[in-house]
Amino acid sequence: MVRRASGPAAPPRTATEGSVRVSEMTTPGVPGEGRPDLLRGGVPAASFFDQIGGHETFVRLVDVFYQGVAEDPVLRPMYPEEDLEPAKRRLTMFLEQYWGGPGTYSAERGHPRLRMRHMPYKVNPEARDRWLAHMRTGVDALGLPPLQEATLWDYLERAAHSLVNSFED
């Protein structure tokens, strides 16, 4: 038989952050203790955006990526604009916001709704693989430390796979 310690009941476990409940992340009386977004003492931790170099890093990633897209016979037709600069800006804003940078993307465009925004285009496995190949070139050009590189690449792979909406050639 398991005995429970007497004392005050545990706080309600309703709010969540990721897969960790907020009530499980904090230690009463120690500001920031157990919170991944705060260092000990309640000082904000550097976001991934800041850790990898901020705006300039994401601009470089997107510039290299779109150099490949510009010459890609499968992906280029998915960008109806003659000039790829607006698409570059949107992707840069999205990635910056996702990784803890400015919220400009949502301020200008609303919720990202990635699947909905990509529905008008046939994103099949070939398109996904080409997108990933160009993005891989961009990630490699950044020269990130292994942990940051793996973190970024893991997200990009998962995002690319989630956007496949057709299995037609």
CYANA upper distance limits for C-alpha pairs under 8 A (distance plus 0.5 A):
 11 PRO  CA     23 SER  CA      7.30
 12 PRO  CA     23 SER  CA      7.99
 13 ARG  CA     21 ARG  CA      7.03
 13 ARG  CA     22 VAL  CA      8.15
 13 ARG  CA     23 SER  CA      6.64
 14 THR  CA     21 ARG  CA      7.81
 15 ALA  CA     21 ARG  CA      6.51
 15 ALA  CA     22 VAL  CA      6.27
 15 ALA  CA     23 SER  CA      7.86
 16 THR  CA     20 VAL  CA      6.42
 16 THR  CA     21 ARG  CA      4.65
 16 THR  CA     22 VAL  CA      5.72
 17 GLU  CA     21 ARG  CA      6.29
 17 GLU  CA     22 VAL  CA      6.44
 20 VAL  CA     24 GLU  CA      7.29
 20 VAL  CA     25 MET  CA      7.56
 21 ARG  CA     25 MET  CA      7.05
 22 VAL  CA     26 THR  CA      7.38
 25 MET  CA     33 GLU  CA      8.04
 25 MET  CA     34 GLY  CA      5.29
 25 MET  CA     35 ARG  CA      5.82
 25 MET  CA     36 PRO  CA      8.49
 26 THR  CA     30 VAL  CA      8.35
 26 THR  CA     31 PRO  CA      8.42
 26 THR  CA     32 GLY  CA      7.34
 26 THR  CA     33 GLU  CA      6.17
 26 THR  CA     34 GLY  CA      5.57
 26 THR  CA     35 ARG  CA      6.49
 27 THR  CA     31 PRO  CA      8.10
 27 THR  CA     32 GLY  CA      8.38
 27 THR  CA     33 GLU  CA      6.15
 27 THR  CA     34 GLY  CA      7.06
 30 VAL  CA     40 ARG  CA      8.28
 30 VAL  CA     41 GLY  CA      7.55
 31 PRO  CA     40 ARG  CA      7.20
 31 PRO  CA     41 GLY  CA      5.62
 31 PRO  CA     42 GLY  CA      5.44
 32 GLY  CA     38 LEU  CA      5.62
 32 GLY  CA     39 LEU  CA      6.36
 32 GLY  CA     40 ARG  CA      5.69
 32 GLY  CA     41 GLY  CA      6.12
 32 GLY  CA     42 GLY  CA      4.80
 32 GLY  CA     43 VAL  CA      7.82
 33 GLU  CA     38 LEU  CA      8.16
 33 GLU  CA     39 LEU  CA      7.83
 33 GLU  CA     40 ARG  CA      6.16
 33 GLU  CA     41 GLY  CA      7.94
 33 GLU  CA     42 GLY  CA      8.23
 35 ARG  CA     39 LEU  CA      7.95
 36 PRO  CA     45 ALA  CA      8.16
 37 ASP  CA     44 PRO  CA      6.65
 37 ASP  CA     45 ALA  CA      5.94
 37 ASP  CA     46 ALA  CA      8.48
 37 ASP  CA     47 SER  CA      8.35
 38 LEU  CA     42 GLY  CA      5.92
 38 LEU  CA     43 VAL  CA      5.97
 38 LEU  CA     44 PRO  CA      4.94
 38 LEU  CA     45 ALA  CA      5.39
 39 LEU  CA     43 VAL  CA      5.63
 39 LEU  CA     44 PRO  CA      6.44
 39 LEU  CA     45 ALA  CA      5.92
 46 ALA  CA     50 ASP  CA      6.22
 46 ALA  CA     51 GLN  CA      6.69
 47 SER  CA     51 GLN  CA      6.65
 47 SER  CA     99 TRP  CA      7.42
 47 SER  CA    100 GLY  CA      5.86
 47 SER  CA    101 GLY  CA      7.98
 48 PHE  CA     52 ILE  CA      6.74
 48 PHE  CA     99 TRP  CA      6.07
 48 PHE  CA    100 GLY  CA      6.84
 48 PHE  CA    148 GLN  CA      8.49
 49 PHE  CA     53 GLY  CA      7.11
 49 PHE  CA     54 GLY  CA      5.44
 49 PHE  CA     55 HIS  CA      8.17
 49 PHE  CA     96 GLU  CA      6.92
 49 PHE  CA     99 TRP  CA      5.55
 49 PHE  CA    100 GLY  CA      5.86
 49 PHE  CA    101 GLY  CA      6.02
 50 ASP  CA     54 GLY  CA      5.27
 50 ASP  CA    100 GLY  CA      8.29
 50 ASP  CA    101 GLY  CA      7.95
 52 ILE  CA     57 THR  CA      7.27
 52 ILE  CA    144 LEU  CA      7.56
 52 ILE  CA    148 GLN  CA      7.64
 53 GLY  CA     57 THR  CA      5.89
 54 GLY  CA     58 PHE  CA      7.26
 54 GLY  CA     96 GLU  CA      8.11
 54 GLY  CA    101 GLY  CA      7.70
 55 HIS  CA     59 VAL  CA      6.65
 55 HIS  CA     96 GLU  CA      7.48
 55 HIS  CA    101 GLY  CA      8.38
 56 GLU  CA     60 ARG  CA      6.69
 57 THR  CA     61 LEU  CA      6.75
 57 THR  CA    142 LEU  CA      7.49
 58 PHE  CA     62 VAL  CA      6.61
 58 PHE  CA     92 THR  CA      6.47
 58 PHE  CA     95 LEU  CA      7.66
 58 PHE  CA     96 GLU  CA      7.26
 59 VAL  CA     63 ASP  CA      6.47
 59 VAL  CA     92 THR  CA      6.65
 60 ARG  CA     64 VAL  CA      6.69
 60 ARG  CA    138 GLY  CA      7.93
 60 ARG  CA    142 LEU  CA      7.79
 61 LEU  CA     65 PHE  CA      6.63
 61 LEU  CA    135 MET  CA      8.11
 61 LEU  CA    138 GLY  CA      5.20
 61 LEU  CA    139 VAL  CA      6.57
 61 LEU  CA    141 ALA  CA      7.81
 61 LEU  CA    142 LEU  CA      7.30
 62 VAL  CA     66 TYR  CA      6.55
 62 VAL  CA     88 LYS  CA      6.73
 62 VAL  CA     91 LEU  CA      7.55
 62 VAL  CA     92 THR  CA      6.79
 62 VAL  CA    138 GLY  CA      7.39
 63 ASP  CA     67 GLN  CA      6.78
 63 ASP  CA     88 LYS  CA      7.65
 63 ASP  CA    138 GLY  CA      8.20
 64 VAL  CA     68 GLY  CA      7.37
 64 VAL  CA    134 HIS  CA      8.21
 64 VAL  CA    135 MET  CA      8.34
 64 VAL  CA    137 THR  CA      7.49
 64 VAL  CA    138 GLY  CA      5.41
 64 VAL  CA    141 ALA  CA      8.10
 65 PHE  CA     69 VAL  CA      6.99
 65 PHE  CA    134 HIS  CA      5.59
 65 PHE  CA    135 MET  CA      5.65
 65 PHE  CA    137 THR  CA      7.29
 65 PHE  CA    138 GLY  CA      5.61
 66 TYR  CA     70 ALA  CA      6.36
 66 TYR  CA     84 LEU  CA      8.15
 66 TYR  CA     88 LYS  CA      7.63
 66 TYR  CA    134 HIS  CA      8.09
 67 GLN  CA     71 GLU  CA      7.57
 68 GLY  CA     72 ASP  CA      6.79
 68 GLY  CA    134 HIS  CA      5.99
 69 VAL  CA     75 LEU  CA      6.48
 69 VAL  CA     76 ARG  CA      6.20
 69 VAL  CA    131 TRP  CA      8.14
 69 VAL  CA    134 HIS  CA      7.37
 70 ALA  CA     75 LEU  CA      8.48
 70 ALA  CA     76 ARG  CA      6.19
 70 ALA  CA     84 LEU  CA      8.30
 71 GLU  CA     76 ARG  CA      7.36
 72 ASP  CA     76 ARG  CA      6.03
 73 PRO  CA     77 PRO  CA      7.57
 74 VAL  CA     78 MET  CA      8.23
 74 VAL  CA    127 ALA  CA      7.00
 74 VAL  CA    130 ARG  CA      8.42
 75 LEU  CA     79 TYR  CA      7.97
 75 LEU  CA    127 ALA  CA      6.97
 75 LEU  CA    130 ARG  CA      7.98
 75 LEU  CA    131 TRP  CA      7.90
 78 MET  CA    121 TYR  CA      6.93
 79 TYR  CA     84 LEU  CA      7.88
 79 TYR  CA     87 ALA  CA      8.22
 84 LEU  CA     88 LYS  CA      6.66
 85 GLU  CA     89 ARG  CA      6.64
 86 PRO  CA     90 ARG  CA      6.75
 87 ALA  CA     91 LEU  CA      6.72
 88 LYS  CA     92 THR  CA      6.55
 89 ARG  CA     93 MET  CA      6.59
 90 ARG  CA     94 PHE  CA      6.59
 90 ARG  CA    105 TYR  CA      7.54
 91 LEU  CA     95 LEU  CA      6.59
 92 THR  CA     96 GLU  CA      6.53
 93 MET  CA     97 GLN  CA      6.61
 93 MET  CA    102 PRO  CA      8.25
 93 MET  CA    103 GLY  CA      8.26
 93 MET  CA    104 THR  CA      6.76
 93 MET  CA    105 TYR  CA      5.58
 94 PHE  CA     98 TYR  CA      6.58
 94 PHE  CA    105 TYR  CA      5.98
 94 PHE  CA    112 PRO  CA      8.02
 95 LEU  CA     99 TRP  CA      6.67
 96 GLU  CA    100 GLY  CA      6.90
 96 GLU  CA    101 GLY  CA      5.28
 96 GLU  CA    102 PRO  CA      6.94
 96 GLU  CA    103 GLY  CA      8.35
 97 GLN  CA    101 GLY  CA      5.24
 97 GLN  CA    102 PRO  CA      5.87
 97 GLN  CA    103 GLY  CA      5.62
 97 GLN  CA    104 THR  CA      7.60
 97 GLN  CA    105 TYR  CA      7.16
103 GLY  CA    107 ALA  CA      6.76
104 THR  CA    108 GLU  CA      6.54
105 TYR  CA    109 ARG  CA      6.20
105 TYR  CA    110 GLY  CA      7.53
105 TYR  CA    112 PRO  CA      8.20
106 SER  CA    110 GLY  CA      4.71
106 SER  CA    111 HIS  CA      6.04
106 SER  CA    112 PRO  CA      7.34
112 PRO  CA    117 ARG  CA      8.42
113 ARG  CA    117 ARG  CA      6.67
114 LEU  CA    118 HIS  CA      6.71
114 LEU  CA    163 LEU  CA      8.00
115 ARG  CA    119 MET  CA      6.66
115 ARG  CA    162 SER  CA      8.20
115 ARG  CA    163 LEU  CA      6.24
118 HIS  CA    123 VAL  CA      8.14
118 HIS  CA    163 LEU  CA      7.54
119 MET  CA    123 VAL  CA      8.50
119 MET  CA    165 ASN  CA      7.48
122 LYS  CA    164 VAL  CA      8.44
122 LYS  CA    165 ASN  CA      7.07
122 LYS  CA    166 SER  CA      6.46
123 VAL  CA    127 ALA  CA      6.06
123 VAL  CA    128 ARG  CA      6.92
123 VAL  CA    163 LEU  CA      7.22
123 VAL  CA    164 VAL  CA      5.39
123 VAL  CA    165 ASN  CA      5.92
123 VAL  CA    166 SER  CA      6.33
124 ASN  CA    128 ARG  CA      6.70
124 ASN  CA    164 VAL  CA      5.83
124 ASN  CA    165 ASN  CA      6.76
124 ASN  CA    166 SER  CA      5.28
124 ASN  CA    167 PHE  CA      5.66
124 ASN  CA    168 GLU  CA      7.04
124 ASN  CA    169 ASP  CA      7.64
125 PRO  CA    129 ASP  CA      6.52
125 PRO  CA    164 VAL  CA      7.05
125 PRO  CA    166 SER  CA      8.29
125 PRO  CA    167 PHE  CA      7.19
126 GLU  CA    130 ARG  CA      6.68
126 GLU  CA    169 ASP  CA      8.41
127 ALA  CA    131 TRP  CA      6.55
128 ARG  CA    132 LEU  CA      6.62
128 ARG  CA    160 ALA  CA      6.33
128 ARG  CA    161 HIS  CA      7.36
128 ARG  CA    163 LEU  CA      8.41
128 ARG  CA    164 VAL  CA      7.30
129 ASP  CA    133 ALA  CA      6.59
130 ARG  CA    134 HIS  CA      6.85
131 TRP  CA    135 MET  CA      6.62
131 TRP  CA    160 ALA  CA      8.08
132 LEU  CA    136 ARG  CA      6.33
132 LEU  CA    156 LEU  CA      8.15
132 LEU  CA    157 GLU  CA      7.50
132 LEU  CA    160 ALA  CA      7.57
133 ALA  CA    137 THR  CA      6.94
134 HIS  CA    138 GLY  CA      6.95
135 MET  CA    139 VAL  CA      6.63
135 MET  CA    156 LEU  CA      8.47
136 ARG  CA    140 ASP  CA      6.53
136 ARG  CA    153 TRP  CA      8.27
137 THR  CA    141 ALA  CA      6.70
138 GLY  CA    142 LEU  CA      7.26
139 VAL  CA    143 GLY  CA      7.90
139 VAL  CA    144 LEU  CA      8.39
139 VAL  CA    149 GLU  CA      7.67
139 VAL  CA    153 TRP  CA      7.92
140 ASP  CA    144 LEU  CA      8.26
143 GLY  CA    149 GLU  CA      8.46
144 LEU  CA    148 GLN  CA      6.62
144 LEU  CA    149 GLU  CA      5.84
145 PRO  CA    149 GLU  CA      6.53
146 PRO  CA    150 ALA  CA      6.50
147 LEU  CA    151 THR  CA      6.64
148 GLN  CA    152 LEU  CA      6.62
149 GLU  CA    153 TRP  CA      6.51
150 ALA  CA    154 ASP  CA      6.39
151 THR  CA    155 TYR  CA      7.03
152 LEU  CA    156 LEU  CA      6.84
153 TRP  CA    157 GLU  CA      6.58
154 ASP  CA    158 ARG  CA      6.74
155 TYR  CA    159 ALA  CA      6.53
156 LEU  CA    160 ALA  CA      6.56
157 GLU  CA    161 HIS  CA      6.73
158 ARG  CA    162 SER  CA      6.65
159 ALA  CA    163 LEU  CA      6.93
160 ALA  CA    164 VAL  CA      7.51
